[in-house]
Amino acid sequence: MAKVVKPVDAAGLVLIRAGSKGEPEILLGRRHRRAGFLPDIYVVPGGRVDPEDHRPSGFAETLHPAVAAALASGGSRRPVLAFPRAALRETLEETGLVVGRPGGSEAVGDLPVWQAYRKAGLAPDLGALDFICRAITPVTSARRYNTRFFLADGAQAVGSLDSNGELEDLAWRPVSALAGLEIVDVTEYVLKEALRRWQARVQEGRPAGTELPKLLNYRNDIMTLSRHRARPGELRGPTRP
């Protein structure tokens, strides 16, 4: 029996904005054909959590309490804030975009991502990040990831799209165009759930943390969806009314 690979902690960011014709647009890119994981598949920006993501950015870093509690219950020993930091860092590296609100700090960290924020006159808006789901790659995969997917408002993305080579055909795509793309089942769920939450935010003013994230994993290579469970004594976020 083949040895089961331990999943690596990772984070991804779904960016959705209102398109010029009124249709929502989502930022997606295609992994190159030589990629060791999901070659030629369209994904959102993201990647593994690095040790540097454990270090404070120097900006105010306050997540919604329900989001923070859900991240803390994910079974990782990493600092909770390492996951949103990784999502923002990977987004900048893979797309050239800085995602945040107007603001600044005189004591930002020395990492390129936080220097880019200061140069752009922006600060990470962690309180507005919603935690969509945690997805674990099947046990049969040679590479496995335990990925936390976040949602941010694409209107907060600043800069010109500039891929570092990890994502090809990088573009903002209207929702109606997604059906023609090669997208795996996990990404399909993440995008559908992110779009629903983004629309609720735009139309109803529903804030981040209103709903708990789901847990996606596989049984016999079939994707399953279950409720995210907080540990005893941990803060539970409000459920959808």
N, C-alpha and C positions, 0 to 999 in steps of 0.2 A: 504494500500500500504506500502510495506517495506521501511524503511528508507535507502536512498542511502549513502553508506560509502564513506567518503572523501579519495581520493588516498593519499598514503604516498610516499614522495620523495624517490627514490632509484636509484642505478647506477649499471651497469653491464659491464664486460670487455670481449670482444672476443679476444682470442689469437690465431693467425694463424702462422704456421711456415712451412718451406719446410721439408718434410719427407725424410728419408734416401733413399727411392726409387723414389724420385722426386715428389711424390704426396703431395699436401698441407695437413697439419694436424691441427685439431682444438681441443682445450682443452675443454672437457665436462665432467660433472658428473651427477649422478642421485640423485634427491632429495629422501630422505628416505620415506618409506611408511607411516610413522606417521606424516609427515610434514603437517602443516595446510594449505599450499598453494602448489599446483602442486605436490602432492605426486607421487613417482615413475616416474617422468618425467625428461628427460635429459635437463640440462640448462648450461649456462656459469656461471662463478663465478660472484657473485654480491649480493647486499642486500640493506637495507634501509640506507639512509644518516643519520648519527648520529650528535649530537651537536659537538662532538670532531672533526668532519671533517671541521668545520668552522675555526679551528685554523691553522695558517701557519705551513708548514712542516719544515721550516728552510732552505730548498733548494730553488734554483731559480725556480719560478713557472710561466712560461709564455706559455700560450696557443696560438695556431694560432689565429689571430684576428677574422677570420670568425667563428671558433669554439666557441670562447668566446662570440661573438655576438649572435650566435644561442642559446647558453645556457642561456644567459641573457633574451632571449625572451620567455622562457618557462613558465612564469607566477609564478615562485617561488621567495620568498623573501630571499632565502638563498644566500650566496656568491657563485658566479659562480664556484670558485675553489673547493667548497665543493663536487661537483659531481665527478670530476676526482680523488680527494683524496679518496672519499668513494670507488670508483671502485678499486683503487690500494690496499686499506686497506682490503676490502673484499676478494680480490684475494689472498693476503698473508694469511689471516685467514683461508680460505676455501681450499687452495691448497698448502700452504707452499712456494709459489714462489714469489720472488721479481722481479719486471719488471722495468727495467731502463737502463741507459747508464753509463759507467764508470765516476765516479766523486765523489765528497764528499762535506761535509759542517761541519764546526766546531760548528755550532749553530743549530743543528737539534732539532726538537721538542721532547718532552719527551714521546710521544706515541710509543708503541712497533713497529708499522709499520715503523716509520722513524728511529728508532734505528736499525731496521733490515737492512734498506738501508745503513746506515753508516757502519754497521758491514760487509756488503757485498761489500763495496767500490763502491756503485752505487748511482745514483741520479735519481729521477723520470724524465722521458723524456716527460713532458707534451706537448711540442711543436709538438711531433710526434703522439699524440693521435688524432684519427679522431672521429668525432661525427656522428654515423651512423643513429640513429633515437631516437625519444621519443615515448614510448608506454604506453598507459593508459589502465589498466585492466577494463573489462566490468562493468557497473553499477550494474549488477545482482550478482556480486561476493561478498562474505562475507568479503574478504580481497582484497583491491585494492592498486595498486602501479602506480606511475607516474615515469617510469624508463627511464633514459638516458643511452643508450648503446654506448660504445666506442670500437674502434678497436686499438690494439697494435700489434707490431711485436713479435711473439712468440720467435724469436731468442734472444730477450732481456730478456727473462724469465730465472732467475737464481735460482738454488736450486733443491731439490728433492721433488717430489710430496708427500704431507703429508696432508691428509684430516683431518679436525677437527670434522668430523662426519656429517656435514651438507650435504656433497656431497659424495655419494657412487659410486663405480665403476669409479673412477676418472682416466682419461687417455687422452693422445693425440690420436685422432682418424682420420684416413685418410678420406677424403671427401667421398670416395666411400662406406664407412661403415655407413654413417649417415642414409641411407634409412631404415635400420633395427632398428632404435632407436625410442622410444616414445618421440616425440618432438611436442610441441604445435605450432600453426600457427604463432604466433609472433616470436618465436625463429627460426622457419624455415625461415621467411623473413629476420631476423637479420643476420643469418648465410650466407644466399645467398648473401645479399648485402655486408656483410663484406668480403666475399671471392672475390667478384668482385672488390671491392676497393683494397684489398690486392694484387691481381694479377696486377691491374693497377699500383700500387706502385712499385712492383717488376719489371714488364716488361717495364713500361714507365717512372718510376721515379716520378709519380704523388704524390704530397705531401698531407698531411692532410689539410682539409679545402677547397679542390678543389670543393667539392659538398656540398650543404646544406643538412641537415638531413631531413627525412620525419617524419610526425606525424602519429602514428598508434593508432586508437581507434576503438570502436565498436558501431554499430547501429543495434539494434535488434539482438544482439549477433553475428553479422557478422563483421569481421575485415574490416576496411576501411583504406585507405592510402591517405594522403593529403600532400600538400606542407607545409613545415615549414615556417611560416610567421614572419618576424622580425617586431618589433614595429616601428612606424614612427620615423625617425631620427637615427635609429640604423644602424650600419655597416652591410651590406649584403655581404656574402661571394660570391666568383666567382662561376658561374655555370659551368657545364661540357662543354668543347668546342665541 
